[in-house]
Amino acid sequence: MLLVVMLLLTSWSVIALQQQDVRNLLFHIVNPPSSSLNPNAPEYCDGAISLLDARNFISALIRGQEPSCPTVPATCGNAVRDNTEECDDGNRNNNDGCSSQCTAEYGFVCRGHPSQCHRQESLGDQRVLTIIVGFQDDPQNYEIYKRESEERAAFVQQYFQEASYGKTRIINTVVGPYTLSREGCIPGGGGNYDTNDRLMLQRGIQAADPDVDLRQFNRLIFINKDYNLCPTGNSGSTILREGDSLFPLLNSNDGQVSASFTRIPYSSFSLQDGNILHEFGHSQSDYRSSFALSHLNANFCRDSAGNKVTWSANCENIFGLAAIDPMGNTFYSNHYNALYKERLGWLSEKNVITTNNGDYLIEPLETPSDGPKLIKIPIPLSTYQYFLDFRQPVGFDAGNEKPLDGVFLYLNDLSTSWSFLLDPPPFGDATQFEFSPMQVGVPYTHPEIGLTITVQQVTPQGARLSIRTIPVNGRIITQCNDGFNNDNSGEGVFPSRDDTDWSCFRNGAYDPNTLSEFEPFAECEDFYDNDRDGTTDVWDENCQRPQWGGLFYNSQDNSESS
């Protein structure tokens, strides 16, 4: 189908463009004219602009209207990001991650003051190779599975387009089916599927190698429906990096392959769209570490008297009950929660607030905007933080058995990345986990730290929140004055004194009012070569600390130069 588009060239002219042409124009606008996509095209809007602005630009062309370029903030280029900017790296150059418009360029995430920008694995084009495999003597008709896999690929593309606000694009290629040798397989699995997993990975790559250049893909998905001859494990994903035991198997005739590895038995692949999104989440890195998205468990808690409460020391963490997120229940294809979207680089700093006091309007998670979508509240005397997002039953969040309509309260362990959906008061059924949003006007309190969270109003445009922290024993408690080693790190002026943590310093002085020992991002977790020695974060020897008789990566080390 042709789209008639008003295209601004040297003069305004009307030409008919295929959808692919519109996509190419979109990517050209996002990237500067030097882009390999279309190096000879004229420059729009003085260079690269954000993807959201580019979509608005294209929409105006399609409607026959004269498109307008975004207004450049007056402070753009002063190395201090304000509320009108997605980033500010101290210049107005393109091609460095932060554009001349002070917006994050396509495929980049930017953090800090001044902004440090880097390409992120979970942003931009994600080239996925789905390999359909069976084993000798397997009676399954894998041609049917291939057709259905291609249909599922279209679903995944639509989901990521919406959930990422256009920041991640899935490009899926399906190959096979291939019949693999069963030599060396353990029939029935024998309770240990590692051998069969390795055989499927190695032989599947060998079978697909003549048909595709595997180096062009950063995600490999294997689909198989064999429960007896050479069964592999349940659905699972891993990011294969150098040093991993499976990494040497990613070797093709064209060279070494670097990709994540996902296996999906056909039953769960066909029945649960959410299962695909769940495994994608496990195989995506975030900007803070090499770890991917963890499960979102439900926290079912009771106090010492056995009464149901929102959070306590007596909690049962249950997978499958947090049915508002594919990382919490594989039957549902809802949006990832706001914290996980931040990890994937889908939220900018303008979308995130860290606080323990104030009134806020939090905007819907499902649609792109510049306002707050994630509110984080660091919890003193612990390694945890609360976080909140606001859901509306639109798009992929419309298909839940319980309407996703309101503010949801979560808990995140900053030391492990594990997250939990909490059940806020009032409790309708003291024996069941209800995964309900917070009720308007019903406060949640954490008296030990003086915290109260109240939803004051909910409309389709946003939810108004009141967050209050009152003094406990005469003072406001923060992670920087609680005497607790919140980030499990020993750095600081006096390492034996937790509250001298480098993260608690502002402008060269210790600030006990700083909320979190995990902020700002340490040099050993920012994916940036701070000391310019050619190594970054986990690979830098200055980010390794002796532990348990060996050297281990410590993401909270403040300096790559120490």
C-alpha positions as CSV (number, residue, x, y, z in Angstrom):
1,M,0.0,0.0,0.0
2,L,1.3,3.4,-1.0
3,L,1.4,6.4,1.4
4,V,1.2,9.8,-0.2
5,V,3.7,12.0,1.7
6,M,4.6,15.6,1.5
7,L,8.3,15.5,1.5
8,L,10.5,18.5,2.2
9,L,13.5,18.4,-0.1
10,T,15.0,21.6,-1.7
11,S,11.5,22.5,-2.5
12,W,8.2,21.1,-1.2
13,S,7.1,18.4,-3.6
14,V,4.6,15.6,-3.4
15,I,5.9,12.1,-4.1
16,A,4.5,8.6,-3.4
17,L,6.5,6.6,-0.9
18,Q,6.4,3.0,0.1
19,Q,6.1,2.4,3.9
20,Q,9.8,1.4,3.8
21,D,10.6,4.8,2.3
22,V,8.8,6.5,5.2
23,R,10.8,4.4,7.6
24,N,14.0,5.4,5.9
25,L,13.1,9.1,6.0
26,L,12.3,8.6,9.7
27,F,15.7,7.1,10.4
28,H,17.4,9.8,8.3
29,I,15.8,12.5,10.4
30,V,16.9,10.8,13.6
31,N,20.4,10.5,12.3
32,P,22.5,13.2,10.7
33,P,23.1,13.4,6.9
34,S,26.4,11.5,7.3
35,S,24.3,8.4,8.2
36,S,25.0,5.4,6.0
37,L,21.3,5.1,5.5
38,N,21.1,8.0,3.1
39,P,24.4,10.0,3.1
40,N,23.4,12.4,0.3
41,A,20.0,13.5,1.7
42,P,19.5,17.1,2.9
43,E,19.6,17.8,6.6
44,Y,16.4,18.3,8.5
45,C,16.0,20.3,11.7
46,D,19.8,21.1,11.8
47,G,20.7,17.4,12.4
48,A,19.5,14.6,14.5
49,I,16.4,15.0,16.6
50,S,14.5,12.6,18.9
51,L,12.5,9.7,17.6
52,L,9.3,11.2,19.1
53,D,9.9,14.5,17.3
54,A,10.8,12.6,14.1
55,R,7.5,10.7,14.3
56,N,5.6,14.0,14.7
57,F,7.6,15.4,11.7
58,I,6.6,12.4,9.5
59,S,2.9,12.6,10.7
60,A,2.7,16.2,9.6
61,L,4.1,15.3,6.2
62,I,1.5,12.5,5.8
63,R,-1.3,14.9,6.7
64,G,-0.1,17.4,4.1
65,Q,0.9,19.9,6.8
66,E,4.2,21.8,6.9
67,P,6.2,20.1,9.7
68,S,7.9,22.1,12.4
69,C,11.2,21.4,14.0
70,P,11.5,21.2,17.8
71,T,12.6,24.2,19.7
72,V,16.1,24.0,21.0
73,P,16.2,24.8,24.7
74,A,18.1,28.0,25.3
75,T,20.3,26.2,27.8
76,C,21.3,23.3,25.5
77,G,25.0,22.8,25.5
78,N,25.8,24.2,29.0
79,A,26.5,20.7,30.4
80,V,23.6,20.8,32.9
81,R,20.5,18.9,32.0
82,D,17.3,20.8,32.9
83,N,13.7,19.8,32.6
84,T,13.4,20.9,29.0
85,E,16.2,18.5,27.9
86,E,16.7,14.8,27.6
87,C,20.4,15.2,27.8
88,D,23.1,17.9,27.8
89,D,26.8,16.9,27.2
90,G,28.2,20.4,27.1
91,N,28.0,20.8,23.3
92,R,25.6,21.1,20.4
93,N,27.2,18.4,18.3
94,N,25.5,15.4,16.6
95,N,26.8,11.9,16.5
96,D,28.0,11.8,20.1
97,G,24.8,10.4,21.6
98,C,23.3,13.7,22.7
99,S,22.1,15.6,19.6
100,S,22.4,19.3,18.8
101,Q,18.8,19.5,20.1
102,C,19.8,18.1,23.5
103,T,17.8,14.9,22.8
104,A,19.2,11.4,23.1
105,E,20.0,10.1,19.6
106,Y,18.6,6.8,18.4
107,G,20.1,3.8,20.1
108,F,21.8,5.9,22.9
109,V,21.0,6.3,26.6
110,C,22.3,9.4,28.4
111,R,22.8,9.8,32.2
112,G,24.4,12.4,34.5
113,H,25.6,16.0,34.5
114,P,27.1,16.6,32.0
115,S,25.4,13.8,30.1
116,Q,27.5,10.7,29.4
117,C,25.9,8.8,26.4
118,H,26.6,5.3,25.2
119,R,25.0,2.9,22.8
120,Q,22.9,0.4,24.7
121,E,22.2,-3.2,23.7
122,S,18.5,-2.9,24.3
123,L,18.1,0.2,22.1
124,G,17.9,0.6,18.4
125,D,17.6,-2.2,15.9
126,Q,17.5,-5.7,17.5
127,R,18.3,-8.3,14.9
128,V,16.7,-11.6,15.9
129,L,17.3,-14.9,14.3
130,T,14.7,-17.6,15.1
131,I,15.9,-21.1,14.3
132,I,13.4,-23.9,14.0
133,V,15.0,-27.2,14.9
134,G,14.0,-30.9,15.3
135,F,16.0,-34.0,16.0
136,Q,16.2,-37.2,14.0
137,D,13.1,-39.4,14.2
138,D,11.0,-36.6,15.6
139,P,7.6,-36.9,14.0
140,Q,6.6,-33.2,14.4
141,N,5.7,-31.1,11.4
142,Y,8.0,-28.2,12.0
143,E,6.9,-26.3,8.8
144,I,3.7,-25.5,10.7
145,Y,5.8,-24.2,13.6
146,K,7.8,-22.0,11.2
147,R,4.7,-20.3,9.8
148,E,3.3,-19.7,13.3
149,S,6.7,-18.4,14.4
150,E,6.6,-15.8,11.7
151,E,3.2,-14.7,12.9
152,R,4.5,-14.4,16.5
153,A,7.4,-12.3,15.2
154,A,4.9,-9.6,13.9
155,F,3.4,-9.5,17.4
156,V,6.8,-9.0,19.0
157,Q,7.6,-6.1,16.6
158,Q,4.3,-4.4,17.5
159,Y,4.9,-4.8,21.2
160,F,8.4,-3.4,21.3
161,Q,7.4,-0.5,19.0
162,E,4.7,0.5,21.6
163,A,6.4,-0.4,24.8
164,S,9.7,1.2,24.0
165,Y,8.1,4.4,22.5
166,G,9.8,3.6,19.3
167,K,13.3,3.3,20.8
168,T,13.7,-0.4,20.1
169,R,12.9,-2.1,16.8
170,I,12.7,-5.9,16.4
171,I,13.8,-7.2,13.0
172,N,13.2,-11.0,13.0
173,T,14.4,-13.6,10.5
174,V,13.0,-17.1,10.7
175,V,15.1,-20.0,9.3
176,G,14.6,-23.8,9.2
177,P,13.3,-26.2,10.1
178,Y,16.5,-28.1,10.4
179,T,16.9,-31.8,11.4
180,L,19.7,-32.2,13.9
181,S,21.6,-35.4,14.9
182,R,20.7,-37.0,18.2
183,E,24.2,-38.4,18.7
184,G,25.2,-37.7,22.3
185,C,21.7,-36.6,23.5
186,I,20.3,-37.8,26.8
187,P,16.9,-39.3,26.1
188,G,14.2,-37.9,28.4
189,G,16.7,-35.3,29.7
190,G,17.8,-37.4,32.6
191,G,17.0,-34.5,34.9
192,N,19.9,-32.5,33.5
193,Y,19.3,-30.7,30.2
194,D,22.6,-28.9,29.9
195,T,24.1,-31.5,27.5
196,N,21.1,-31.3,25.2
197,D,21.0,-27.5,25.4
198,R,24.6,-27.4,24.3
199,L,24.0,-29.9,21.4
200,M,21.0,-27.9,20.2
201,L,22.9,-24.6,20.3
202,Q,26.0,-26.0,18.5
203,R,24.3,-28.1,15.9
204,G,21.6,-25.5,15.3
205,I,24.2,-22.9,14.5
206,Q,26.0,-25.3,12.2
207,A,22.8,-26.0,10.4
208,A,21.8,-22.4,9.9
209,D,25.3,-21.2,9.1
210,P,25.1,-21.8,5.3
211,D,21.8,-19.8,5.1
212,V,22.6,-16.6,7.1
213,D,25.5,-14.6,8.4
214,L,25.0,-15.2,12.1
215,R,27.3,-12.3,13.0
216,Q,24.5,-10.0,11.9
217,F,22.2,-11.0,14.7
218,N,22.5,-10.2,18.4
219,R,19.7,-12.5,19.6
220,L,19.2,-16.2,18.8
221,I,15.9,-18.0,19.5
222,F,15.6,-21.7,19.2
223,I,12.2,-23.3,18.8
224,N,11.8,-27.0,19.4
225,K,9.0,-29.4,20.3
226,D,10.8,-32.6,21.4
227,Y,10.0,-34.0,24.8
228,N,11.5,-37.5,24.5
229,L,14.3,-37.9,21.9
230,C,16.6,-35.0,22.9
231,P,14.6,-32.7,25.2
232,T,16.1,-29.4,26.3
233,G,15.2,-27.4,29.4
234,N,12.1,-25.2,29.8
235,S,12.0,-21.7,28.3
236,G,15.2,-19.8,29.3
237,S,17.6,-17.1,28.2
238,T,21.1,-16.1,28.8
239,I,23.4,-13.4,27.5
240,L,26.5,-15.2,26.2
241,R,29.6,-13.2,26.7
242,E,33.3,-14.0,26.4
243,G,34.2,-16.3,29.3
244,D,30.8,-18.1,29.4
245,S,31.0,-21.8,28.9
246,L,28.6,-21.7,25.9
247,F,30.3,-18.8,24.2
248,P,32.8,-20.9,22.2
249,L,29.8,-22.7,20.6
250,L,28.8,-19.4,19.0
251,N,31.3,-19.9,16.2
252,S,30.3,-19.8,12.5
253,N,32.1,-20.0,9.2
254,D,32.0,-16.2,9.0
255,G,33.5,-15.8,12.5
256,Q,32.7,-15.5,16.2
257,V,29.0,-14.7,17.0
258,S,28.1,-12.5,19.9
259,A,24.4,-12.9,20.9
260,S,22.0,-13.9,23.6
261,F,20.6,-17.5,23.5
262,T,16.9,-18.2,24.1
263,R,15.3,-21.6,24.0
264,I,11.5,-21.9,23.8
265,P,9.7,-25.3,23.7
266,Y,7.0,-24.9,21.2
267,S,4.1,-25.4,23.6
268,S,4.9,-22.3,25.7
269,F,5.9,-20.4,22.5
270,S,2.5,-20.9,20.9
271,L,0.2,-20.5,23.9
272,Q,1.8,-17.6,25.7
273,D,2.8,-14.4,23.9
274,G,4.0,-13.1,27.2
275,N,6.5,-16.0,27.4
276,I,8.3,-14.5,24.4
277,L,8.4,-11.1,26.0
278,H,9.6,-12.7,29.3
279,E,12.5,-14.4,27.7
280,F,13.4,-11.2,25.7
281,G,13.5,-9.4,29.0
282,H,15.9,-11.9,30.4
283,S,18.2,-11.5,27.4
284,Q,18.4,-7.7,27.5
285,S,21.1,-5.8,29.3
286,D,20.5,-2.6,31.3
287,Y,22.7,0.5,31.5
288,R,23.8,-0.2,35.1
289,S,25.3,-3.7,34.7
290,S,25.7,-6.8,32.6
291,F,22.6,-8.3,34.2
292,A,19.3,-8.5,32.3
293,L,15.7,-8.0,33.7
294,S,14.9,-10.2,36.6
295,H,11.6,-11.8,37.6
296,L,8.9,-9.6,39.1
297,N,7.7,-11.6,42.0
298,A,4.7,-11.0,44.2
299,N,5.4,-10.2,47.8
300,F,2.8,-11.9,50.1
301,C,3.6,-10.6,53.6
302,R,2.4,-10.9,57.2
303,D,3.3,-9.2,60.4
304,S,4.4,-11.0,63.6
305,A,0.7,-11.6,64.5
306,G,0.0,-13.3,61.2
307,N,-2.0,-10.3,59.7
308,K,-1.6,-9.4,56.1
309,V,0.6,-6.4,55.5
310,T,2.2,-4.8,52.4
311,W,5.8,-5.4,53.4
312,S,7.5,-7.0,56.4
313,A,10.4,-9.3,57.4
314,N,8.0,-12.2,56.9
315,C,7.3,-12.3,53.2
316,E,6.8,-15.1,50.7
317,N,8.0,-14.2,47.2
318,I,5.9,-15.9,44.6
319,F,6.5,-16.0,40.8
320,G,3.4,-15.9,38.6
321,L,1.1,-13.7,40.8
322,A,2.4,-10.4,39.5
323,A,0.2,-10.6,36.5
324,I,0.7,-7.1,35.3
325,D,4.1,-7.6,33.6
326,P,5.6,-10.3,31.4
327,M,8.5,-10.6,33.9
328,G,5.9,-11.5,36.5
329,N,3.6,-13.8,34.6
330,T,4.3,-15.3,31.2
331,F,0.6,-15.5,30.2
332,Y,0.3,-11.7,29.9
333,S,1.8,-9.4,27.3
334,N,1.4,-6.1,29.3
335,H,4.0,-3.4,29.4
336,Y,7.2,-3.9,31.4
337,N,7.1,-1.9,34.6
338,A,8.6,1.5,34.7
339,L,11.8,0.5,36.5
340,Y,12.5,-2.1,33.9
341,K,11.8,0.4,31.2
342,E,14.4,2.7,32.8
343,R,16.9,-0.2,32.8
344,L,16.3,-0.8,29.1
345,G,16.9,2.9,28.3
346,W,13.3,3.5,27.3
347,L,12.9,6.3,29.9
348,S,15.0,9.4,29.9
349,E,16.0,11.3,33.1
350,K,13.0,13.6,32.5
351,N,10.8,10.6,33.1
352,V,12.3,9.6,36.5
353,I,12.1,11.2,39.9
354,T,14.0,10.0,43.0
355,T,12.4,11.5,46.1
356,N,11.0,11.1,49.7
357,N,8.9,14.2,49.9
358,G,6.6,16.2,47.6
359,D,3.5,16.2,45.4
360,Y,3.8,14.8,41.9
361,L,1.8,14.1,38.8
362,I,2.9,10.7,37.4
363,E,1.9,10.2,33.7
364,P,0.6,7.0,32.0
365,L,3.3,4.3,31.4
366,E,1.8,3.3,28.0
367,T,2.3,6.5,26.0
368,P,5.4,8.6,25.2
369,S,5.7,11.9,27.1
370,D,8.3,14.0,28.8
371,G,6.7,13.9,32.2
372,P,7.4,11.6,35.2
373,K,6.6,7.9,34.6
374,L,8.7,6.4,37.4
375,I,9.0,7.6,41.0
376,K,11.7,5.9,43.2
377,I,11.8,6.2,47.0
378,P,15.1,4.9,48.5
379,I,14.4,3.1,51.8
380,P,16.8,3.8,54.7
381,L,18.2,0.9,56.9
382,S,18.0,-1.4,53.9
383,T,19.2,-2.1,50.4
384,Y,15.8,-1.5,49.0
385,Q,13.7,1.2,47.2
386,Y,10.0,1.6,46.6
387,F,9.0,2.5,43.1
388,L,5.7,3.5,41.5
389,D,4.2,3.6,38.0
390,F,0.8,4.6,36.7
391,R,-1.1,2.3,34.3
392,Q,-4.0,2.9,32.0
393,P,-5.9,0.1,30.1
394,V,-4.7,1.1,26.6
395,G,-2.7,-0.6,24.0
396,F,-1.0,-3.8,25.3
397,D,-2.1,-2.9,28.8
398,A,-5.8,-3.3,27.8
399,G,-5.7,-7.0,27.6
400,N,-5.5,-8.0,31.3
401,E,-8.2,-9.9,33.2
402,K,-7.9,-7.2,35.9
403,P,-8.0,-3.7,34.5
404,L,-4.6,-2.0,34.7
405,D,-6.0,1.3,35.9
406,G,-4.1,3.1,38.7
407,V,-0.9,3.5,40.6
408,F,1.1,0.3,41.4
409,L,3.5,0.0,44.2
410,Y,6.7,-2.1,43.9
411,L,9.8,-3.0,45.9
412,N,13.3,-3.3,44.3
413,D,16.4,-4.7,46.0
414,L,19.1,-2.5,44.6
415,S,21.8,-4.9,45.6
416,T,20.5,-7.8,43.5
417,S,18.1,-6.1,41.0
418,W,15.2,-8.3,42.1
419,S,11.8,-6.6,42.1
420,F,8.5,-7.3,43.8
421,L,4.9,-6.2,43.3
422,L,3.4,-5.2,46.6
423,D,-0.3,-5.5,47.7
424,P,-1.3,-2.1,49.2
425,P,-4.1,-1.5,51.7
426,P,-6.9,-1.9,52.2
427,F,-6.9,-5.7,52.0
428,G,-10.2,-7.1,50.6
429,D,-9.2,-10.7,51.1
430,A,-6.6,-11.4,53.7
431,T,-5.8,-14.8,52.2
432,Q,-5.2,-13.8,48.6
433,F,-2.7,-11.7,46.8
434,E,-4.8,-9.2,44.7
435,F,-2.1,-7.2,42.7
436,S,-4.4,-4.2,42.8
437,P,-3.4,-0.6,42.3
438,M,-3.3,1.8,45.3
439,Q,-6.8,3.1,46.2
440,V,-7.4,6.9,46.0
441,G,-7.2,8.4,49.4
442,V,-6.0,5.3,51.2
443,P,-2.4,5.9,52.4
444,Y,0.4,3.4,52.7
445,T,2.7,4.1,55.6
446,H,6.2,2.8,56.6
447,P,6.4,4.1,60.1
448,E,10.0,3.1,60.8
449,I,11.2,5.6,58.3
450,G,8.3,8.1,58.6
451,L,7.1,7.6,55.1
452,T,3.5,7.9,53.8
453,I,2.4,7.5,50.2
454,T,-1.1,8.6,49.1
455,V,-2.8,8.7,45.7
456,Q,-4.9,11.8,45.7
457,Q,-6.5,11.7,42.3
458,V,-6.5,9.6,39.2
459,T,-7.5,10.7,35.7
460,P,-6.6,9.3,32.2
461,Q,-3.9,12.0,32.0
462,G,-2.2,11.1,35.2
463,A,-2.3,10.4,38.9
464,R,-1.5,12.9,41.6
465,L,0.6,11.6,44.5
466,S,1.5,12.9,47.9
467,I,4.8,11.5,49.3
468,R,5.7,12.6,52.8
469,T,8.5,11.7,55.1
470,I,8.4,13.0,58.7
471,P,11.2,13.0,61.3
472,V,11.8,9.8,63.3
473,N,13.4,10.4,66.7
474,G,14.0,14.0,65.7
475,R,15.5,13.6,62.2
476,I,14.6,12.7,58.6
477,I,16.3,9.3,57.9
478,T,18.0,8.8,54.6
479,Q,20.4,6.1,53.3
480,C,23.2,8.7,53.8
481,N,22.6,9.1,57.5
482,D,21.2,5.8,58.7
483,G,24.5,4.1,59.6
484,F,23.6,1.2,57.4
485,N,25.7,-0.1,54.5
486,N,22.9,0.2,52.0
487,D,25.0,-0.4,48.8
488,N,27.3,-3.1,50.4
489,S,30.3,-1.0,49.4
490,G,33.3,0.1,51.5
491,E,34.3,3.2,49.5
492,G,34.3,6.7,51.0
493,V,36.5,9.0,53.0
494,F,36.4,6.6,56.0
495,P,35.4,3.2,54.5
496,S,34.4,1.8,58.0
497,R,31.8,4.6,58.2
498,D,29.1,3.8,55.8
499,D,27.6,7.3,55.6
500,T,30.8,8.7,54.1
501,D,29.9,6.8,50.9
502,W,31.0,8.7,47.8
503,S,27.4,8.7,46.6
504,C,26.6,10.8,49.7
505,F,28.9,13.6,48.7
506,R,27.6,16.7,46.9
507,N,29.9,19.5,45.6
508,G,32.8,17.9,47.5
509,A,31.1,17.8,50.9
510,Y,29.2,15.1,52.8
511,D,25.4,15.7,52.6
512,P,23.4,13.6,55.1
513,N,20.2,14.6,53.2
514,T,21.2,12.7,50.1
515,L,18.6,10.0,49.6
516,S,20.5,7.1,48.2
517,E,23.9,5.5,48.4
518,F,23.2,4.1,44.9
519,E,23.0,7.6,43.3
520,P,24.6,9.1,41.4
521,F,25.9,6.3,39.1
522,A,29.4,5.2,40.0
523,E,32.1,5.2,37.3
524,C,32.1,1.4,37.5
525,E,28.5,1.1,36.4
526,D,28.1,3.9,33.8
527,F,29.2,2.0,30.7
528,Y,31.8,4.8,30.0
529,D,35.6,4.7,29.8
530,N,36.1,7.3,32.5
531,D,39.9,7.0,32.7
532,R,40.3,6.5,29.0
533,D,42.4,3.4,29.4
534,G,40.5,1.4,26.8
535,T,38.5,-0.6,29.4
536,T,35.0,-0.1,30.7
537,D,33.3,-1.0,34.0
538,V,33.4,-4.7,34.5
539,W,36.6,-5.0,32.4
540,D,38.5,-2.2,34.3
541,E,40.9,-3.6,36.9
542,N,40.1,-0.6,39.2
543,C,36.5,-1.8,39.3
544,Q,37.6,-5.2,40.8
545,R,37.8,-5.8,44.5
546,P,39.2,-8.8,46.5
547,Q,36.4,-11.0,47.7
548,W,36.2,-14.7,48.7
549,G,39.8,-15.2,47.7
550,G,39.5,-13.7,44.3
551,L,38.8,-10.5,42.3
552,F,35.2,-9.6,41.7
553,Y,33.6,-6.8,39.8
554,N,32.1,-4.1,42.1
555,S,29.7,-1.9,40.3
556,Q,29.6,0.6,43.1
557,D,33.2,1.6,42.9
558,N,33.2,5.3,42.3
559,S,36.3,5.6,40.2
560,E,37.9,3.7,37.4
561,S,41.1,5.7,38.1
562,S,41.7,4.6,41.7
